[in-house]
Amino acid sequence: MIKVENIDKIYGRFKAVDNVSFHIGKGEIVGLLGPNGAGKTTIMKILTGYHYPTHGTAMLNGYSIYDDLLKVKESTGYLPEMAPLYDDLTVIEYLDFMADIRKVPKSRKKEEIDRVIQECGLTPVVYRGIGKLSKGYRQRTGLAQAIIHSPDILILDEPTTGLDPNQIIEIRKLICDIGREKTVILSTHILQEVEAVCNRVLIMNHGKIVAEGTPETIRDQVQKDDRFTIEVSGLVDTNVVKALEAVSNILSTESIDGKTVIKISAPKGNSTGERIFDWAVQNGLRLSALVPEQTSLEDIFRKLTNQAGV
């Protein structure tokens, strides 16, 4: 549905996007993740025809951004970070206007307006002026205009920015529901958004894609070792703890509420769990917990974007 090939975007001496390529299939919800200035919004503006790339090309729904831009726009719904709303119109007036702009046939216009009002949960505010809407309802209205012409592809730029926690949950659920039938790409710098909504992630930094795949795949690529937290009942002699060095690298040791808590790391695929149990048995220790730890998506993001990493 979306095919991006070797795209560059240069503004003067600044390269905002640097040789980016990716494919997104039908029915996927893909997150474009990265810090501010990574190139996410530039990619979205290229995909929606607001900018042409300096080099490279893109195809959406089989249409070229160069040769079939009108077809690209017909196939695409777009919600920019600041939703393009008219505060002096009511919600129903705005959707009626957008249906005309999107050339929804008159015979289907009322049906399509009713559909997006229902899907986006706008019934309580349908006759309210947009200028009086809460941020959450403004985002819902912006999302409604993006899908009023039933596009095959939905492009969302920071769709939950500025929303309160309840509104964020509602908008995420709405995106998931829409994503069952459409191809969705959304940009965000909110890590929880990716884990809650997306089934694949593209991580950008300095205009480049630095990682691609499911959160689990990226985690496996970045996390070079296995990590465990070991809890042992009672206090453990220093020499006994030191014997763990034959199994792993000891990261920390502390006593908490009568237990010894040891954090370790070891090479992947080293049967570390079994060797920890053997160590405990050989030293007459009782394990109260052995917890494998995964590198968080936050740590992965920080490492890949050259911030304070793992």
Residue frames as qw, qx, qy, qz and C-alpha x, y, z in Angstrom:
[[0.000, 0.882, 0.471, 0.000, 0.00, 0.00, 0.00],
 [0.052, -0.976, 0.188, 0.094, 2.88, 2.39, 0.80],
 [0.882, 0.089, 0.104, 0.450, 6.25, 1.98, -0.91],
 [0.062, -0.974, 0.178, 0.127, 9.02, 4.51, -0.23],
 [0.895, 0.178, 0.087, 0.400, 12.26, 4.19, -2.18],
 [0.626, 0.013, 0.017, 0.779, 15.51, 6.08, -1.41],
 [0.006, -0.910, -0.309, -0.276, 13.88, 9.37, -0.43],
 [0.441, -0.118, -0.216, 0.863, 16.00, 12.42, 0.39],
 [0.001, 0.914, 0.351, 0.205, 14.66, 15.82, 1.36],
 [0.550, -0.087, -0.115, 0.823, 17.11, 18.72, 1.46],
 [0.026, -0.962, -0.270, -0.025, 16.36, 22.26, 2.62],
 [0.044, 0.937, -0.339, 0.066, 19.31, 24.42, 1.66],
 [0.290, 0.529, -0.774, 0.191, 22.25, 22.76, 3.36],
 [0.464, -0.216, 0.695, -0.505, 20.10, 20.74, 5.76],
 [0.431, 0.027, -0.831, -0.351, 19.17, 17.15, 4.89],
 [0.583, -0.240, 0.326, -0.704, 15.90, 16.49, 6.74],
 [0.935, 0.044, 0.290, -0.199, 15.44, 13.00, 5.26],
 [0.002, 0.673, -0.704, -0.227, 18.41, 10.88, 4.26],
 [0.374, 0.256, -0.846, -0.282, 17.94, 7.93, 1.84],
 [0.491, -0.028, 0.669, -0.558, 14.83, 6.50, 3.52],
 [0.491, 0.056, -0.714, -0.496, 13.13, 3.35, 2.18],
 [0.293, 0.010, 0.845, -0.447, 10.30, 1.27, 3.63],
 [0.372, -0.191, -0.710, -0.566, 7.20, -0.69, 2.65],
 [0.358, 0.026, 0.626, -0.692, 3.87, -0.86, 4.53],
 [0.095, -0.165, -0.917, -0.351, 1.31, -3.51, 3.65],
 [0.464, -0.417, -0.361, -0.693, -2.48, -3.45, 3.68],
 [0.743, -0.535, -0.354, -0.190, -4.01, -3.59, 7.14],
 [0.656, -0.063, -0.397, 0.639, -0.80, -2.66, 9.00],
 [0.237, -0.963, -0.074, -0.105, -0.58, 0.02, 11.68],
 [0.758, 0.156, -0.159, 0.613, 2.99, 1.27, 11.57],
 [0.338, -0.904, -0.115, 0.237, 4.52, 3.75, 13.97],
 [0.549, 0.596, -0.125, 0.572, 7.07, 6.31, 12.76],
 [0.633, -0.734, -0.163, 0.184, 8.99, 6.92, 15.95],
 [0.626, 0.279, -0.105, 0.721, 11.73, 9.41, 16.64],
 [0.290, -0.524, -0.308, 0.739, 12.79, 12.51, 18.59],
 [0.261, 0.897, 0.198, -0.297, 11.74, 15.99, 17.48],
 [0.152, 0.821, -0.419, -0.358, 13.52, 16.91, 14.25],
 [0.586, -0.200, 0.765, 0.177, 14.10, 13.29, 13.21],
 [0.110, 0.191, -0.661, -0.717, 12.30, 13.75, 9.89],
 [0.222, 0.339, 0.899, -0.166, 8.93, 12.18, 10.71],
 [0.323, 0.714, 0.345, -0.516, 6.73, 15.10, 9.66],
 [0.159, 0.583, -0.510, -0.612, 8.76, 15.65, 6.48],
 [0.090, -0.003, 0.969, 0.231, 8.13, 12.03, 5.48],
 [0.245, 0.546, 0.752, -0.276, 4.40, 12.51, 6.06],
 [0.253, 0.737, 0.008, -0.627, 4.30, 15.71, 4.03],
 [0.086, 0.381, -0.758, -0.522, 5.98, 13.88, 1.15],
 [0.128, 0.196, 0.971, 0.045, 3.51, 10.99, 1.35],
 [0.214, 0.685, 0.611, -0.334, 0.55, 13.37, 1.29],
 [0.464, 0.592, 0.403, 0.521, 1.84, 15.52, -1.56],
 [0.186, -0.962, -0.111, 0.169, 2.58, 18.65, 0.47],
 [0.121, -0.781, 0.520, 0.324, 6.26, 18.37, -0.50],
 [0.888, 0.399, -0.229, -0.005, 8.14, 16.54, -3.22],
 [0.806, -0.438, 0.185, 0.353, 11.31, 14.72, -2.23],
 [0.027, 0.809, -0.441, -0.388, 14.64, 16.03, -3.47],
 [0.296, 0.342, -0.850, -0.269, 15.50, 12.51, -4.63],
 [0.117, 0.070, 0.969, -0.207, 13.69, 9.19, -4.59],
 [0.446, -0.178, -0.463, -0.745, 10.06, 8.26, -5.02],
 [0.299, 0.045, 0.791, -0.532, 6.98, 6.92, -3.24],
 [0.379, -0.185, -0.707, -0.568, 3.93, 4.91, -4.28],
 [0.326, 0.043, 0.646, -0.689, 0.67, 4.89, -2.34],
 [0.667, 0.357, 0.530, -0.384, -2.06, 2.43, -3.23],
 [0.691, 0.286, 0.550, 0.371, -0.24, 1.84, -6.50],
 [0.295, 0.912, 0.201, 0.199, -0.10, 5.54, -7.45],
 [0.624, 0.122, -0.115, 0.763, 3.07, 7.63, -7.87],
 [0.209, -0.757, -0.289, 0.547, 3.45, 10.89, -5.96],
 [0.159, -0.355, 0.379, 0.840, 4.85, 12.36, -9.19],
 [0.087, -0.058, -0.731, -0.674, 2.49, 11.03, -11.85],
 [0.395, -0.479, -0.709, -0.336, -0.76, 10.38, -9.98],
 [0.106, 0.094, -0.528, 0.837, -0.83, 12.88, -7.11],
 [0.543, -0.165, -0.025, -0.823, -4.60, 13.41, -7.29],
 [0.821, -0.106, -0.523, -0.203, -5.12, 9.64, -7.07],
 [0.459, 0.076, -0.663, 0.587, -2.72, 9.54, -4.11],
 [0.165, -0.122, 0.349, -0.914, -4.77, 12.20, -2.33],
 [0.712, -0.140, -0.270, -0.633, -8.03, 10.41, -3.15],
 [0.795, -0.044, -0.603, 0.047, -6.62, 7.24, -1.59],
 [0.473, 0.043, -0.545, 0.691, -5.29, 8.97, 1.50],
 [0.380, -0.857, -0.284, -0.202, -6.70, 10.49, 4.67],
 [0.513, 0.283, -0.348, 0.731, -4.41, 12.90, 6.52],
 [0.452, -0.858, -0.242, -0.032, -4.53, 14.31, 10.02],
 [0.431, 0.553, -0.344, 0.625, -1.66, 16.79, 10.55],
 [0.392, -0.141, -0.642, 0.643, -0.45, 17.58, 14.05],
 [0.172, 0.297, 0.304, -0.889, -2.61, 20.69, 14.12],
 [0.338, 0.457, 0.818, 0.091, -5.99, 19.56, 12.78],
 [0.053, 0.082, 0.327, 0.940, -7.24, 21.84, 9.96],
 [0.048, -0.607, -0.780, 0.146, -10.52, 22.96, 11.53],
 [0.006, -0.464, -0.207, -0.861, -12.74, 26.01, 11.05],
 [0.120, -0.172, -0.710, 0.672, -13.78, 27.33, 14.46],
 [0.347, 0.154, 0.096, -0.920, -16.76, 29.28, 13.16],
 [0.618, 0.004, -0.597, -0.512, -18.48, 26.13, 11.82],
 [0.792, -0.297, 0.374, -0.381, -20.38, 23.48, 13.75],
 [0.439, -0.283, 0.838, 0.156, -19.11, 19.92, 13.54],
 [0.613, 0.446, 0.651, -0.018, -21.88, 18.90, 11.13],
 [0.383, 0.899, -0.008, -0.211, -21.26, 21.94, 8.92],
 [0.123, -0.718, 0.642, 0.238, -17.55, 21.22, 8.78],
 [0.507, -0.061, 0.851, 0.121, -18.05, 17.56, 7.88],
 [0.578, 0.681, 0.431, -0.125, -20.57, 18.52, 5.21],
 [0.214, 0.906, -0.280, -0.236, -18.00, 20.94, 3.77],
 [0.262, -0.531, 0.783, 0.190, -15.22, 18.32, 3.88],
 [0.645, 0.257, 0.720, -0.008, -17.45, 15.75, 2.19],
 [0.519, 0.834, 0.138, -0.130, -17.90, 18.21, -0.70],
 [0.001, 0.830, -0.525, -0.188, -14.17, 18.97, -0.84],
 [0.377, -0.298, 0.872, 0.095, -13.45, 15.23, -0.95],
 [0.461, 0.205, -0.539, -0.675, -16.06, 14.78, -3.71],
 [0.242, 0.132, 0.925, -0.262, -18.21, 12.33, -1.78],
 [0.121, -0.315, -0.701, -0.628, -21.19, 11.64, -4.08],
 [0.378, -0.241, 0.141, -0.883, -24.34, 13.48, -3.01],
 [0.795, -0.176, -0.424, -0.396, -26.23, 10.20, -2.95],
 [0.788, -0.152, -0.519, 0.296, -23.86, 8.93, -0.24],
 [0.163, 0.536, -0.318, 0.765, -22.95, 12.13, 1.59],
 [0.596, -0.533, 0.145, -0.583, -25.43, 11.86, 4.47],
 [0.975, -0.139, -0.172, -0.009, -24.57, 8.20, 4.93],
 [0.696, 0.285, -0.333, 0.569, -20.83, 8.92, 5.07],
 [0.091, -0.576, 0.282, -0.762, -21.24, 11.86, 7.46],
 [0.800, -0.433, 0.040, -0.414, -23.39, 9.72, 9.77],
 [0.937, 0.045, -0.276, 0.208, -20.75, 6.96, 9.58],
 [0.488, 0.365, -0.389, 0.691, -17.82, 9.14, 10.64],
 [0.385, -0.568, 0.192, -0.701, -19.89, 10.79, 13.39],
 [0.925, -0.307, -0.048, -0.219, -20.61, 7.34, 14.77],
 [0.876, 0.160, -0.274, 0.365, -17.10, 5.94, 14.31],
 [0.375, 0.391, -0.318, 0.778, -15.42, 8.98, 15.86],
 [0.365, -0.502, -0.666, 0.413, -17.87, 9.38, 18.75],
 [0.109, 0.087, 0.036, 0.990, -19.01, 12.87, 17.74],
 [0.224, -0.586, -0.714, -0.309, -22.75, 12.47, 18.37],
 [0.343, -0.696, -0.469, 0.422, -22.77, 14.56, 21.61],
 [0.209, -0.601, 0.065, 0.769, -21.16, 17.57, 19.85],
 [0.469, 0.342, 0.646, 0.496, -22.43, 17.34, 16.30],
 [0.106, 0.850, 0.377, 0.353, -24.25, 20.71, 16.43],
 [0.475, -0.785, -0.043, 0.397, -21.65, 22.43, 18.62],
 [0.339, 0.914, -0.222, 0.017, -19.30, 25.07, 17.26],
 [0.866, 0.190, -0.278, 0.369, -15.81, 23.71, 16.65],
 [0.182, 0.616, -0.334, 0.690, -14.31, 26.70, 18.47],
 [0.567, -0.525, 0.287, -0.566, -16.02, 25.48, 21.65],
 [0.952, -0.014, -0.301, -0.059, -14.83, 21.89, 21.48],
 [0.661, -0.638, 0.378, 0.115, -12.38, 20.28, 23.88],
 [0.038, 0.630, -0.710, -0.313, -9.00, 19.19, 22.52],
 [0.408, -0.016, 0.913, 0.004, -10.21, 15.58, 22.45],
 [0.542, 0.614, 0.536, -0.204, -13.28, 16.36, 20.38],
 [0.277, 0.827, -0.288, -0.395, -11.22, 18.56, 18.05],
 [0.135, -0.417, 0.865, 0.244, -8.92, 15.59, 17.39],
 [0.476, 0.291, 0.824, -0.103, -11.95, 13.37, 16.81],
 [0.469, 0.787, 0.200, -0.349, -13.32, 15.91, 14.34],
 [0.120, 0.728, -0.573, -0.357, -9.97, 16.07, 12.57],
 [0.292, -0.149, 0.938, 0.113, -9.91, 12.28, 12.36],
 [0.531, 0.526, 0.608, -0.266, -13.48, 12.28, 11.01],
 [0.418, 0.808, -0.135, -0.392, -12.51, 14.57, 8.12],
 [0.056, -0.560, 0.783, 0.265, -9.57, 12.30, 7.36],
 [0.235, 0.030, 0.969, 0.076, -11.77, 9.24, 6.84],
 [0.496, 0.451, 0.341, -0.659, -14.96, 10.79, 5.44],
 [0.596, 0.538, -0.368, -0.469, -14.09, 9.69, 1.88],
 [0.962, -0.102, 0.244, -0.075, -13.25, 6.11, 3.01],
 [0.319, 0.762, -0.559, -0.071, -9.54, 6.25, 2.09],
 [0.941, 0.039, -0.325, 0.081, -7.46, 3.06, 1.92],
 [0.629, 0.101, -0.367, 0.678, -4.52, 4.76, 3.68],
 [0.343, -0.911, -0.192, -0.124, -4.60, 6.90, 6.82],
 [0.575, 0.292, -0.286, 0.709, -1.65, 9.15, 7.74],
 [0.465, -0.843, -0.253, -0.089, -1.64, 10.62, 11.25],
 [0.442, 0.471, -0.351, 0.678, 0.94, 13.08, 12.57],
 [0.110, 0.080, -0.634, 0.761, 1.18, 13.06, 16.38],
 [0.371, -0.459, -0.599, -0.542, -2.55, 12.20, 16.77],
 [0.579, -0.630, -0.510, 0.089, -2.63, 12.35, 20.59],
 [0.389, 0.162, -0.236, 0.876, -0.49, 15.44, 21.25],
 [0.156, -0.244, 0.155, -0.944, -2.00, 17.64, 23.96],
 [0.673, -0.358, -0.451, -0.464, -4.71, 15.18, 25.02],
 [0.483, -0.509, 0.540, -0.465, -5.42, 14.13, 28.60],
 [0.176, -0.240, 0.954, -0.012, -4.97, 10.43, 29.56],
 [0.550, 0.363, 0.679, -0.323, -8.63, 9.53, 29.01],
 [0.538, 0.733, -0.055, -0.412, -8.69, 11.22, 25.61],
 [0.091, 0.581, -0.775, -0.231, -5.46, 9.47, 24.62],
 [0.372, 0.004, 0.922, -0.109, -6.97, 6.06, 25.39],
 [0.574, 0.577, 0.438, -0.382, -10.08, 6.92, 23.36],
 [0.426, 0.761, -0.324, -0.367, -8.14, 8.11, 20.31],
 [0.079, -0.429, 0.891, 0.125, -5.82, 5.07, 20.44],
 [0.498, 0.222, 0.814, -0.199, -8.82, 2.73, 20.50],
 [0.551, 0.713, 0.159, -0.404, -10.32, 4.59, 17.57],
 [0.233, 0.690, -0.612, -0.309, -7.09, 4.25, 15.57],
 [0.263, -0.181, 0.948, -0.006, -6.97, 0.50, 16.32],
 [0.569, 0.454, 0.610, -0.314, -10.57, 0.09, 15.17],
 [0.487, 0.779, -0.130, -0.374, -9.89, 1.98, 11.94],
 [0.015, 0.623, -0.754, -0.206, -6.68, 0.02, 11.40],
 [0.632, 0.051, 0.766, -0.107, -8.57, -3.26, 11.08],
 [0.647, 0.618, 0.447, 0.000, -9.64, -2.23, 7.58],
 [0.368, 0.922, -0.086, 0.090, -7.11, 0.42, 6.49],
 [0.745, 0.137, -0.206, 0.619, -3.38, 0.91, 6.26],
 [0.284, -0.953, -0.085, -0.068, -2.30, 3.36, 8.96],
 [0.644, 0.172, -0.266, 0.697, 1.02, 5.14, 9.45],
 [0.317, -0.923, -0.172, -0.136, 1.31, 7.43, 12.45],
 [0.461, 0.456, -0.402, 0.646, 4.20, 9.52, 13.66],
 [0.610, -0.765, -0.132, -0.162, 4.83, 9.91, 17.34],
 [0.304, 0.534, -0.630, 0.475, 7.57, 10.43, 19.91],
 [0.625, -0.391, 0.387, -0.553, 5.42, 8.78, 22.61],
 [0.126, 0.297, -0.946, -0.042, 6.73, 5.27, 23.26],
 [0.388, 0.172, 0.790, -0.443, 3.53, 4.05, 24.92],
 [0.597, 0.504, -0.027, -0.624, 1.68, 4.96, 21.72],
 [0.399, 0.444, -0.752, -0.279, 3.75, 2.50, 19.74],
 [0.007, 0.080, -0.974, 0.210, 3.22, -0.39, 22.14],
 [0.408, 0.324, 0.600, -0.607, -0.51, 0.32, 22.47],
 [0.585, 0.612, 0.098, -0.523, -1.36, 0.82, 18.81],
 [0.448, 0.666, -0.503, -0.321, 1.31, -0.31, 16.33],
 [0.973, -0.058, 0.223, 0.005, 2.23, -3.78, 15.10],
 [0.781, 0.221, 0.070, 0.580, 5.44, -2.52, 13.47],
 [0.259, -0.899, -0.018, 0.353, 7.81, 0.37, 14.15],
 [0.638, 0.528, -0.009, 0.560, 10.19, 2.51, 12.10],
 [0.477, -0.763, -0.105, 0.424, 12.61, 4.41, 14.34],
 [0.507, 0.730, 0.058, 0.455, 14.14, 7.53, 12.80],
 [0.491, -0.737, -0.007, 0.465, 17.05, 9.66, 13.90],
 [0.164, -0.602, 0.368, 0.689, 18.78, 12.51, 12.02],
 [0.530, 0.514, -0.269, -0.619, 16.70, 11.79, 8.91],
 [0.364, 0.288, -0.868, -0.179, 17.59, 8.10, 8.73],
 [0.887, -0.280, -0.134, -0.343, 15.76, 4.91, 9.70],
 [0.007, 0.597, -0.755, 0.273, 17.91, 3.34, 12.42],
 [0.206, -0.019, 0.956, -0.208, 15.67, 0.36, 13.25],
 [0.596, 0.062, -0.307, -0.739, 12.64, -1.38, 11.75],
 [0.401, -0.059, -0.914, -0.034, 10.41, -4.23, 12.88],
 [0.595, -0.642, -0.433, -0.215, 8.10, -5.22, 15.69],
 [0.313, -0.821, 0.335, -0.341, 9.01, -3.87, 19.14],
 [0.896, -0.325, 0.303, 0.011, 10.02, -7.43, 20.08],
 [0.843, 0.391, 0.072, 0.363, 12.28, -7.81, 17.03],
 [0.219, 0.818, -0.214, 0.487, 13.99, -4.48, 17.65],
 [0.599, -0.695, 0.316, -0.241, 14.42, -5.34, 21.31],
 [0.954, -0.087, 0.227, 0.174, 16.13, -8.64, 20.36],
 [0.663, 0.598, -0.022, 0.451, 18.43, -6.80, 17.96],
 [0.010, 0.819, -0.245, 0.518, 19.46, -4.16, 20.48],
 [0.684, -0.599, 0.336, -0.247, 19.56, -6.19, 23.70],
 [0.516, 0.550, -0.657, 0.020, 22.86, -8.03, 23.46],
 [0.170, 0.188, -0.889, 0.381, 22.59, -9.94, 26.72],
 [0.554, -0.522, -0.615, -0.208, 20.14, -11.63, 29.07],
 [0.025, -0.409, 0.453, -0.792, 19.42, -9.87, 32.36],
 [0.597, -0.426, -0.677, -0.064, 17.99, -11.33, 35.54],
 [0.291, -0.591, 0.371, -0.654, 17.04, -10.15, 39.00],
 [0.624, -0.083, -0.765, 0.135, 17.75, -12.83, 41.61],
 [0.466, -0.611, 0.231, -0.597, 16.14, -12.75, 45.06],
 [0.596, 0.050, -0.767, 0.231, 17.61, -15.03, 47.72],
 [0.623, -0.717, -0.221, -0.222, 16.06, -15.49, 51.17],
 [0.730, -0.592, 0.008, 0.340, 18.43, -14.23, 53.89],
 [0.020, 0.905, -0.362, -0.221, 21.84, -12.62, 53.58],
 [0.940, 0.293, -0.001, 0.173, 24.37, -14.16, 51.21],
 [0.630, -0.541, 0.235, 0.505, 28.10, -14.27, 51.89],
 [0.217, 0.824, -0.273, -0.446, 30.17, -12.04, 49.61],
 [0.163, -0.395, 0.847, 0.315, 32.27, -14.99, 48.39],
 [0.446, 0.341, 0.826, -0.042, 29.12, -16.92, 47.47],
 [0.397, 0.829, 0.190, -0.345, 27.83, -13.97, 45.48],
 [0.015, 0.724, -0.547, -0.420, 31.24, -13.69, 43.81],
 [0.443, -0.058, 0.876, 0.180, 30.89, -17.30, 42.65],
 [0.537, 0.674, 0.448, -0.236, 28.12, -16.07, 40.33],
 [0.125, 0.779, -0.370, -0.491, 30.81, -14.45, 38.21],
 [0.300, -0.160, 0.889, 0.308, 31.37, -17.87, 36.65],
 [0.340, 0.546, 0.765, 0.005, 27.82, -17.60, 35.32],
 [0.188, 0.859, 0.389, 0.277, 27.39, -13.92, 34.60],
 [0.274, 0.347, -0.176, 0.879, 28.41, -10.32, 35.10],
 [0.291, -0.614, -0.635, 0.368, 27.17, -9.05, 38.48],
 [0.121, 0.656, 0.228, 0.709, 25.59, -5.62, 38.04],
 [0.250, -0.542, 0.301, -0.744, 24.53, -4.93, 41.65],
 [0.533, -0.254, -0.788, 0.175, 23.92, -6.55, 45.02],
 [0.204, -0.395, 0.278, -0.851, 21.81, -5.20, 47.88],
 [0.148, -0.241, -0.906, 0.314, 19.90, -6.37, 50.96],
 [0.371, -0.223, -0.148, -0.889, 16.18, -5.55, 51.03],
 [0.752, -0.267, 0.094, -0.595, 13.76, -6.70, 53.75],
 [0.702, -0.340, 0.615, -0.117, 15.88, -9.67, 54.77],
 [0.873, 0.371, 0.295, 0.111, 16.54, -10.76, 51.18],
 [0.354, -0.466, 0.453, 0.672, 19.61, -10.47, 49.00],
 [0.613, 0.724, 0.262, -0.175, 18.77, -8.98, 45.60],
 [0.450, -0.374, 0.546, 0.600, 21.32, -9.53, 42.85],
 [0.610, 0.725, 0.070, -0.311, 21.11, -8.13, 39.32],
 [0.554, -0.308, 0.635, 0.441, 23.16, -9.87, 36.64],
 [0.623, 0.638, -0.172, -0.418, 23.75, -9.92, 32.89],
 [0.608, -0.225, 0.726, 0.230, 24.99, -12.80, 30.76],
 [0.115, 0.254, -0.667, -0.691, 25.48, -13.63, 27.07],
 [0.755, 0.145, 0.015, -0.640, 22.30, -14.70, 25.30],
 [0.896, 0.195, -0.347, -0.199, 21.66, -18.43, 24.91],
 [0.233, 0.506, -0.739, 0.378, 23.98, -19.29, 27.80],
 [0.657, -0.358, -0.662, -0.046, 21.43, -21.36, 29.83],
 [0.069, 0.430, -0.420, 0.796, 21.82, -18.68, 32.49],
 [0.674, -0.404, 0.040, -0.617, 18.63, -19.55, 34.38],
 [0.951, -0.102, -0.293, 0.003, 19.67, -23.19, 34.82],
 [0.602, 0.274, -0.434, 0.612, 23.15, -22.19, 35.93],
 [0.222, -0.498, 0.285, -0.788, 21.71, -19.80, 38.54],
 [0.862, -0.329, -0.057, -0.381, 19.60, -22.63, 39.97],
 [0.875, 0.090, -0.370, 0.298, 22.68, -24.87, 40.08],
 [0.254, 0.446, -0.397, 0.761, 24.60, -22.10, 41.91],
 [0.526, -0.478, 0.164, -0.684, 21.80, -21.75, 44.49],
 [0.954, -0.188, -0.180, -0.150, 21.60, -25.53, 45.10],
 [0.748, 0.248, -0.402, 0.466, 25.36, -25.92, 45.42],
 [0.160, 0.340, -0.410, 0.831, 25.47, -23.16, 48.06],
 [0.217, -0.404, -0.829, 0.321, 22.35, -24.24, 49.97],
 [0.105, 0.147, 0.089, -0.980, 20.41, -21.08, 49.08],
 [0.274, 0.553, 0.779, -0.113, 16.65, -20.68, 48.66],
 [0.077, 0.122, 0.373, 0.917, 15.63, -18.63, 45.66],
 [0.221, 0.530, 0.607, -0.549, 12.51, -16.56, 46.31],
 [0.526, 0.783, 0.173, -0.285, 12.48, -15.07, 42.78],
 [0.463, -0.196, 0.553, 0.664, 14.33, -15.28, 39.48],
 [0.398, 0.787, 0.346, -0.321, 12.98, -12.63, 37.12],
 [0.555, 0.188, 0.418, 0.695, 14.23, -12.19, 33.53],
 [0.049, 0.759, 0.169, -0.627, 14.31, -8.54, 32.52],
 [0.573, 0.551, 0.426, 0.432, 13.76, -7.06, 29.06],
 [0.252, -0.125, 0.065, 0.957, 15.31, -3.84, 27.88],
 [0.262, 0.680, 0.503, -0.465, 12.48, -1.33, 27.81],
 [0.494, 0.674, 0.401, 0.376, 11.38, 0.29, 24.56],
 [0.108, -0.994, 0.022, 0.021, 12.40, 3.58, 26.19],
 [0.558, -0.591, 0.460, 0.357, 15.97, 2.33, 26.68],
 [0.652, 0.254, 0.570, 0.431, 16.07, 1.06, 23.10],
 [0.268, 0.898, 0.283, 0.205, 14.81, 4.38, 21.79],
 [0.274, -0.931, 0.192, 0.148, 17.37, 6.33, 23.81],
 [0.641, -0.339, 0.544, 0.422, 20.20, 4.12, 22.61],
 [0.573, 0.413, 0.568, 0.422, 19.22, 4.24, 18.93],
 [0.174, 0.914, 0.229, 0.285, 18.69, 8.00, 18.95],
 [0.547, 0.360, -0.296, 0.696, 22.06, 8.69, 20.59],
 [0.402, -0.734, 0.116, -0.535, 20.63, 9.80, 23.91],
 [0.275, -0.486, 0.754, -0.346, 21.65, 8.42, 27.31],
 [0.747, 0.111, -0.531, -0.384, 21.39, 4.72, 26.54],
 [0.931, -0.340, -0.018, -0.130, 21.46, 1.30, 28.11]]
